[in-house]
Amino acid sequence: METVIVDFPAVGLTGRVVVVTGASSGIGAATARGLHGAGTHPVLVARRAERLEQLSAELGGAVAVPVDVTDPAAAQRVVTAALERHGRLDGLVNNAGVSLHGSLLDTDLDPYSEVLRLNVVALLGLMQAVVPAMRAAGFGRIVNVSSGTTTRFAPPGARGLCLQQGGGEHARLQHPPRPATPRTAHRAGGRRP
């Protein structure tokens, strides 16, 4: 397994309270460690309670909130835990997510719906939950971690599955390239009519 290291330069993070979803492993855990190292109080969010507790102990007792973020009530529990412990909430790193691989024709809609619930709907719910606390404080930052799948074409047969975590401006459903027409030929190096 590759070690992920996230380093944050000194940009005024000391004392800030930042929620990190998907914090039980991978990029989420590395982000929480990096934020803690920069003086931030991370609020650890993920489904795997045991891993969260281990990371919490490693980070000096960081708040750990073991929830499934696809549960609509979970977002408010996360905000409440942050405010009860620290009295403020300055940031959210929406990192929890999954991907689904397979051909368009073989994809079962139920698992695909679950991907969308986690990668898009839960992301929006968490943003809606944290914004009131950020507005009240007059400060807040939200980072939505997105799959690289949203920025490139998928292999043939999987293009319909490219809507992954990211939501908003970074989520897009990829389609095969359109054929060049006189109007669009310049995009491929041709000349406009």
Sequence and secondary structure as in RCSB ss.txt:
>XXXX:A:sequence
METVIVDFPAVGLTGRVVVVTGASSGIGAATARGLHGAGTHPVLVARRAERLEQLSAELGGAVAVPVDVTDPAAA
QRVVTAALERHGRLDGLVNNAGVSLHGSLLDTDLDPYSEVLRLNVVALLGLMQAVVPAMRAAGFGRIVNVSSGTT
TRFAPPGARGLCLQQGGGEHARLQHPPRPATPRTAHRAGGRRP
>XXXX:A:secstr
         SSS TT EEEEETTTSHHHHHHHHHHHHTT EEEEEES HHHHHHHHHHTTS EEEE  TTSTTHH
HHHHHHHHHHHS   EEEE       S TTT  HHHHHHHHIIIIIHHHHHHHHHHHHHHHHT  EEEE   GGG
GS   TT GGG   TT GGG           TTTGGGGT    
